[in-house]
Amino acid sequence: MVKIKELFREKMHPVVRTLLINNILSLTGWAFISPIFAIYVVQNVKGGSIKAVGICYFTYWIIKGLLQLFISNYLDRVEGEADDYMTLVLGQFLNMLVPIALLFSKTTGELYLIYCILGIADALYVPPWNAIFTRYINPKRVSFEWTLNSTGFNFGSAIAILIGSSLALIFGFPLIFFFVALSQGISLVILLSMKRYFLRKKKTPSEYYFPFRI
């Protein structure tokens, strides 16, 4: 039987570790809204309905799904990591603004626009995050390190959904949107902390793959 400490014995690249923290925090933040968004729309948005919620998610997935194809193709064609990093930061920045905009939305039209922006934000965020994460991953721990991202999101979301629904019941919706914006802001700061590393013009092969030197 494999002990828990043995799962983490292999060395993890600092970039992978930082991206894991950033992504888990960002995705977990959105989980605060998951159990209460439909209720918020019905109770607080003019013309709000379950159908309006469905249109919001439809708009998000269509925009993200289409746009990320073009963004990922562009990033693959540009040499270096500066474009990946700046696109990632821009996507995270937009993610930080969306929960604030949601809090002040009053009509379904505003909601649709905000979810369109959220689709753009994630289309900017996901392709470069995947590219950078893949580039620095431990080739002997590919499955495990990708699964760490998924497991961290699973546990984080479970806790956030439970806490979010309870806080919304006690303190109302504004506090929930504040927590989401805060989590996105901290995630942005985490990405900005890696600025000097990603904007350097040249790196040696050992800085990408194992064994590596930072």
ZATIGU-149003 format. One line per field, with one value per residue (C-alpha): residue number from 0; residue in one letter; chain; x, y negated, z negated. Coordinates in steps of 0.25 Angstrom, whole numbers, plus 5000, padded with zeros to 4 digits. Each point is the difference from the previous one (the first is absolute). Last residue first. Layout:
<nodes>
voba: c(NUM, ...)
lokol: c(a, ...)
firo: c(A, ...)
px: c(X, ...)
py: c(Y, ...)
pz: c(Z, ...)
</nodes>
This chain:
<nodes>
voba: c(213, 212, 211, 210, 209, 208, 207, 206, 205, 204, 203, 202, 201, 200, 199, 198, 197, 196, 195, 194, 193, 192, 191, 190, 189, 188, 187, 186, 185, 184, 183, 182, 181, 180, 179, 178, 177, 176, 175, 174, 173, 172, 171, 170, 169, 168, 167, 166, 165, 164, 163, 162, 161, 160, 159, 158, 157, 156, 155, 154, 153, 152, 151, 150, 149, 148, 147, 146, 145, 144, 143, 142, 141, 140, 139, 138, 137, 136, 135, 134, 133, 132, 131, 130, 129, 128, 127, 126, 125, 124, 123, 122, 121, 120, 119, 118, 117, 116, 115, 114, 113, 112, 111, 110, 109, 108, 107, 106, 105, 104, 103, 102, 101, 100, 99, 98, 97, 96, 95, 94, 93, 92, 91, 90, 89, 88, 87, 86, 85, 84, 83, 82, 81, 80, 79, 78, 77, 76, 75, 74, 73, 72, 71, 70, 69, 68, 67, 66, 65, 64, 63, 62, 61, 60, 59, 58, 57, 56, 55, 54, 53, 52, 51, 50, 49, 48, 47, 46, 45, 44, 43, 42, 41, 40, 39, 38, 37, 36, 35, 34, 33, 32, 31, 30, 29, 28, 27, 26, 25, 24, 23, 22, 21, 20, 19, 18, 17, 16, 15, 14, 13, 12, 11, 10, 9, 8, 7, 6, 5, 4, 3, 2, 1, 0)
lokol: c(i, r, f, p, f, y, y, e, s, p, t, k, k, k, r, l, f, y, r, k, m, s, l, l, i, v, l, s, i, g, q, s, l, a, v, f, f, f, i, l, p, f, g, f, i, l, a, l, s, s, g, i, l, i, a, i, a, s, g, f, n, f, g, t, s, n, l, t, w, e, f, s, v, r, k, p, n, i, y, r, t, f, i, a, n, w, p, p, v, y, l, a, d, a, i, g, l, i, c, y, i, l, y, l, e, g, t, t, k, s, f, l, l, a, i, p, v, l, m, n, l, f, q, g, l, v, l, t, m, y, d, d, a, e, g, e, v, r, d, l, y, n, s, i, f, l, q, l, l, g, k, i, i, w, y, t, f, y, c, i, g, v, a, k, i, s, g, g, k, v, n, q, v, v, y, i, a, f, i, p, s, i, f, a, w, g, t, l, s, l, i, n, n, i, l, l, t, r, v, v, p, h, m, k, e, r, f, l, e, k, i, k, v, m)
firo: c(A, A, A, A, A, A, A, A, A, A, A, A, A, A, A, A, A, A, A, A, A, A, A, A, A, A, A, A, A, A, A, A, A, A, A, A, A, A, A, A, A, A, A, A, A, A, A, A, A, A, A, A, A, A, A, A, A, A, A, A, A, A, A, A, A, A, A, A, A, A, A, A, A, A, A, A, A, A, A, A, A, A, A, A, A, A, A, A, A, A, A, A, A, A, A, A, A, A, A, A, A, A, A, A, A, A, A, A, A, A, A, A, A, A, A, A, A, A, A, A, A, A, A, A, A, A, A, A, A, A, A, A, A, A, A, A, A, A, A, A, A, A, A, A, A, A, A, A, A, A, A, A, A, A, A, A, A, A, A, A, A, A, A, A, A, A, A, A, A, A, A, A, A, A, A, A, A, A, A, A, A, A, A, A, A, A, A, A, A, A, A, A, A, A, A, A, A, A, A, A, A, A, A, A, A, A, A, A, A, A, A, A, A, A)
px: c(5065, 5007, 4993, 5001, 4990, 4994, 4999, 5011, 5010, 4998, 5006, 4992, 5000, 4992, 4996, 4985, 4996, 5009, 4998, 4985, 4999, 4994, 4990, 4994, 4998, 4995, 4989, 4996, 4998, 4991, 4992, 4998, 4996, 4990, 4994, 4999, 4994, 4989, 4997, 4999, 4991, 4990, 4994, 5006, 4993, 4995, 5011, 5010, 4995, 4999, 5014, 5006, 4994, 5004, 5014, 5003, 4996, 5007, 5013, 4999, 4997, 5010, 5011, 4997, 5000, 5013, 5006, 4995, 5009, 5012, 4997, 4998, 5013, 5008, 5013, 5000, 4999, 4992, 5007, 4995, 4986, 4997, 5004, 4992, 4988, 5000, 5002, 4987, 4992, 5001, 4997, 4988, 4996, 4999, 4993, 4989, 5000, 4998, 4988, 4995, 5000, 4993, 4989, 4998, 4999, 4989, 4993, 4999, 5005, 5015, 5007, 5005, 5003, 5009, 5008, 5000, 5006, 5011, 5009, 4998, 5004, 5014, 5002, 4998, 5009, 5011, 4999, 5001, 5012, 5007, 4997, 5005, 5013, 5003, 5008, 4997, 4986, 4993, 4995, 4994, 4992, 4994, 4997, 4993, 4992, 4995, 4997, 4990, 4991, 4998, 5001, 4989, 4991, 5002, 4997, 4988, 4993, 5003, 4993, 4989, 4997, 5000, 4990, 4991, 5000, 4995, 5004, 4992, 5006, 5011, 5000, 4991, 5000, 5015, 5005, 4992, 5007, 5013, 4999, 5006, 5011, 5004, 5011, 5005, 5006, 5010, 5004, 5004, 5009, 5006, 5002, 5006, 5010, 5005, 5002, 5007, 5010, 5003, 5002, 5009, 5008, 5002, 4996, 5010, 4995, 4997, 4986, 4992, 5010, 4994, 4986, 5005, 4999, 4994)
py: c(4890, 5013, 5012, 5015, 5000, 4991, 4985, 4994, 5011, 4996, 4986, 4988, 4988, 4987, 4998, 4996, 5013, 5000, 4985, 5001, 5012, 4991, 4995, 5013, 5001, 4986, 5004, 5012, 4991, 4991, 5012, 5004, 4986, 4999, 5013, 4996, 4987, 5007, 5008, 4988, 4993, 5012, 5000, 5001, 5012, 5008, 4995, 5005, 5014, 5002, 4994, 5009, 5013, 4996, 4995, 5013, 5009, 4991, 5001, 5015, 5002, 4988, 5006, 5014, 4995, 4992, 5012, 5009, 4992, 5002, 5015, 5003, 4993, 5005, 5006, 4989, 4989, 4989, 4987, 4999, 5007, 4989, 4989, 5005, 5003, 4986, 4994, 5007, 4998, 4985, 4992, 5009, 4999, 4985, 5000, 5009, 4991, 4988, 5007, 5004, 4985, 4996, 5011, 4994, 4986, 5004, 5008, 4986, 4995, 5004, 4993, 5013, 5007, 4989, 5002, 5015, 4997, 4991, 5010, 5010, 4988, 4999, 5016, 4999, 4989, 5007, 5013, 4992, 4993, 5013, 5007, 4988, 4999, 5015, 5000, 5002, 4996, 5011, 5008, 4988, 4996, 5014, 5000, 4987, 5004, 5013, 4993, 4991, 5011, 5007, 4988, 4992, 5013, 5004, 4986, 4997, 5013, 4998, 4986, 5006, 5010, 4990, 4992, 5012, 5002, 4986, 4986, 4989, 4989, 5007, 5001, 5012, 5009, 4997, 5002, 5013, 5005, 4996, 5006, 5014, 4996, 4987, 5005, 5009, 4989, 4998, 5014, 4998, 4989, 5006, 5013, 4993, 4991, 5011, 5010, 4989, 4998, 5014, 5002, 4988, 5005, 5014, 5012, 5010, 5014, 5003, 4995, 5013, 5006, 4991, 5006, 5015, 5009, 5014)
pz: c(5044, 5004, 5007, 5001, 5005, 5010, 5003, 4993, 5004, 5014, 4998, 5000, 5009, 5001, 4985, 5000, 4993, 4988, 4997, 5000, 4991, 4988, 5010, 5001, 4985, 5000, 5010, 4991, 4988, 5009, 5004, 4986, 4996, 5011, 4996, 4985, 5004, 5008, 4988, 4991, 5009, 5001, 4986, 4986, 4994, 5012, 5009, 4989, 5000, 5015, 5001, 4989, 5006, 5014, 4996, 4992, 5012, 5010, 4993, 4999, 5014, 5005, 4992, 5006, 5014, 4999, 4993, 5011, 5010, 4991, 4998, 5015, 5004, 4989, 5007, 5010, 4989, 5005, 5005, 5014, 4997, 4989, 5010, 5011, 4991, 4994, 5014, 5005, 4988, 4997, 5013, 5003, 4985, 5001, 5013, 4994, 4988, 5009, 5007, 4986, 4997, 5013, 4997, 4986, 5004, 5010, 4989, 4992, 4987, 4999, 4989, 4993, 5013, 5004, 4987, 5003, 5014, 4997, 4994, 5012, 5009, 4993, 5000, 5016, 5001, 4991, 5009, 5013, 4994, 4996, 5013, 5008, 4992, 5001, 5013, 5015, 5005, 5008, 4988, 4994, 5013, 5000, 4986, 5002, 5012, 4993, 4987, 5007, 5004, 4987, 4992, 5007, 5002, 4985, 4994, 5009, 4996, 4986, 5000, 5009, 4989, 4989, 5008, 5002, 4985, 4999, 4998, 5007, 4991, 4992, 4985, 4996, 5013, 5002, 4986, 4999, 5013, 4995, 4986, 5000, 5010, 4995, 4989, 5011, 5008, 4989, 5001, 5014, 4997, 4988, 5007, 5012, 4992, 4991, 5011, 5008, 4989, 4998, 5015, 5001, 4988, 5007, 4991, 4994, 4998, 4985, 5001, 5002, 4990, 4989, 5002, 4998, 5011, 4996)
</nodes>
